[in-house]
Amino acid sequence: MNGLRTVKTSQANMTQLVLPDETNMLGNLLGGQLMHWMDLVAAIAAMRHSKHVCVTASVDEINFIHPVKQGEVVTLLASVNRVFSSSMEVGVKVSAENLLTGETHDTNSAYFTFVAIDDAGTPVRVDPIACEDDTEVRRYKEALRRRELRLQRRTR
């Protein structure tokens, strides 16, 4: 273990231009493509924080709030909300921007759980995350409740 890391030092962001081969017949970004990008940026944040290879253990519900059109720019921001021994909750927020009008809108968010593993695939302990402001503290506290719900669903 290497000591505390802050949410900001673990964050990852990604920017993608939505191209024709990533859209459906309506010209909207494919949901599966967006989920792929979300998983990638979340994995980067988890690995940046843990300094280990991380695998996706679960994804909470993903809601498609607003369609993303071909030609728009998608920005994804991933933050480690809390660490639970070898697992981490990573929140991902997605927004889209029309470069011609400057209009932006939030499109998606989700919570991913990642597990840090060693070279043999065995889970390894991860250092805790250090919160620096009220928003990070709130997300840290809320992550515990979401984890409890995940564990309840798993035992059913």
N, C-alpha and C positions, 0 to 999 in steps of 0.2 A: 504494500500500500504506500502511496506517495503523498498522503495528506489531503486536506480539503481543496476542492476545486469549486469555483463559483458557477452559477447557472450561465452567466455570460461567457465564461471561458469554454464551456462545453457546448454552447449553442452552435447550430449549423444552419445555413440557409442555402437555398438553391433557387435559381431563376431559369425558367424554361419558356421558350417561344412555342406556342401551340401551332404545329404544322399540319398540313392536310392529312397525312397518313396516321395522325393521332386523334382523328375526329370520326364521329359517326355520320350517318346520312343527313343529319340536321346541321352539321357543321359544329357540333359541340364536342369538347374534349371527351374522349372515352373514359368512363369511370375507372376501368382497370388500369389505364395508363396513369391516371392521377394517383390511384392507390399505390402503384409501383413507385412513383416519385416520392410519395409520402413515406413509404417504408425505407427507401434509400436515405432520405435526409434524416429520418429518425435514427437509423442505424449509425450514421456518421456521428450524430450527437452522442449516442450511447458509447461508441468506440472512442470518441474524443475524450469523454469523461473517464471511462474505465481503463483506457489504454490496453484493452483486450479485444479480441474478436467477439462480436455480440450477435446473437441469433434472436429472431422474432419469436416470442412466446405467445403473444396474443395481441389482438387489436380490438379496442372497444368500437362500438357502433360508429360508422361513418355516415354522416348525412350530407346529401348533395343539396346545399342551400340555394345555390345560384349556378346556372350553367356557365361554362367557360367556352368562349367562342374561338374558332380558328383565328389566328393572328393576334390574339391577346397574349400577354406575358403573365405567366403564373409565378408567384413568389411563395416559397414554402419556408417556414421558420420552425425549427425543432429545438425544444428545450428539455433538459432533464429536470423533471419536477421533484423526484424523490428517488432515493436508493433504498432497496430492501435486501440487504445481504448481497446476493449475487445478481439480483434483478433490479431493473430500473424502469420507472414510468417516464415515458417521453411524450410530451404534448407536441402536436404539430398543428400549426395554423396556416391556412392557405388563402391567398388573395389573388385576384386577377386584375390586370390593368389593360385598358384600351390605350395603346400608345398614341393613337391619332386624336383622341379627345381628352386624354388624361384621367378619364373616369376610372376609379378603382372600387372594388367590392370584395367583401369576404365571401369565400365560396365553400370552404370546408374546414373541419377540425376533427381531430381524433386523438385518442390516447393509445400508445403502443407500449407493450411490455417487452423488454429485451433482457436476455440473460447473458452475462459475460462468461466466456469459456476459455480454458487453456488449450494447449496443442492437442491434448487427448480428448477434448470435447467435454471435459468435466467443469461444472460451474465453479467459478472463483469469486471470492469476496471482492466487493467494490467499495471504494471509499465513498463516504457520504457527500452530499452536495451542500454547498454553503449558500444560503439565501442572503441577499443583500438589500431587499426592499419589501414593502408590504405585499405587493403582487406576488412575488416569489414565495413569501411565507404562506400566503393564502393557497397558492397552488400546491405547495408542499403539504399543507394540512389536508386539502381536498384529495390529494393522491392516496392518502391512507384510507379514506372512506371508499374510494373507487377500488382499491386493492381488496378491501374486505368484501365488497360486492362480488368481485371476480372470484375470490376464493369460495364464497357461498354458492355461486353458480356452478363452480367446478365440482363441489361435493354433492350437488343434487343429481 
